[in-house]
Amino acid sequence: MPDTPNFALIARQIALTLASQEPARGGVDVGAITEQLRAIWNARGAADLRAIESELAQIGVKATAHLRDTLGSALQALDR
C-alpha cells in the first residue's frame, strides 16, 4: 500500500514553481499549500470509504461487518 505523500515537500515544489514563474508575486505560503494538499488527501480518503461502505451495504451488513472495519482502518491509516 502506498505511503502518505510528503505534503510539505510537494508544497515546497509548488511554491518554487510559482516563485520562478511569477517572481514579482512575492512569497508563497508553503504552510497553506501543505494544509490544502492534506485536506484534499483526507477528503479523497473519506469519499473512498463512503464508496466502499456503499458497495458493502449492498452485499449485506452481517456478511461484511469485519471486512468493512478492516478496510476502514486501512484507509484511515493512510491519513497519518
Buried (B, 14 or more C-beta within 10 A) or exposed (E): EEEEEEBBEBBBEBBEEBEEEEEEEEEBEBEEBBEBBBEEBEEEBEEEBEEBEEEBEEEEEEEBEEEBEEBBEEBEEBEE
